[in-house]
Amino acid sequence: MVYGFLLADAVDPRHFVIREGQGGSSSAMLQKWEENPAEMVSELIRRDIEASGLFQKAVDQWSTVRHRYALEGKINTLHAVASRGKAKIQMEVEATLIDFEQRPGRGKTLMKKDYKIEVPSADTSSSSIARAINLAVKQLSERVRSDIRESLTPSGESGDDRQELWRPELPVRLSLGNLM
């Protein structure tokens, strides 16, 4: 299961912010988001996890499907920094993978990671920045999937232990946190 990612207070759910200059002290609204950025990130990661074949199924937090694993996260930073006609997207996200069926004596948290991603934009136009945002979310999704795969098949355990830990026949529900 993928829970809807939460948004930190610094991330505006209604407008995309561009910080100008190296210090990023001034800011201006670029345009309104067409959808909540946390919903967008959550849904794209859920879709990519399902398509990856890591699990039989990946669902959102509203599903009633039985699940063993849950991914939750928080978007701490999502904005552009512009200087001299160029821009870059900065994204900081923390993500946690939980195993609800973990054996006693082991923690339920299989993975807890912070991700920092910067993607350059060709210029400060809204279309160029939108492409950079898409690339940033794609990089985030790739890293999260790689870390999930690694956390589900820890080194040093026998194949039998790994099979017990990673049961792909159970669907996964990913959640990015409750929205607003």
Order of alpha helices (4+ residues) and beta strands (2+ residues): beta-beta-beta-beta-alpha-beta-beta-beta-beta-alpha-alpha-beta
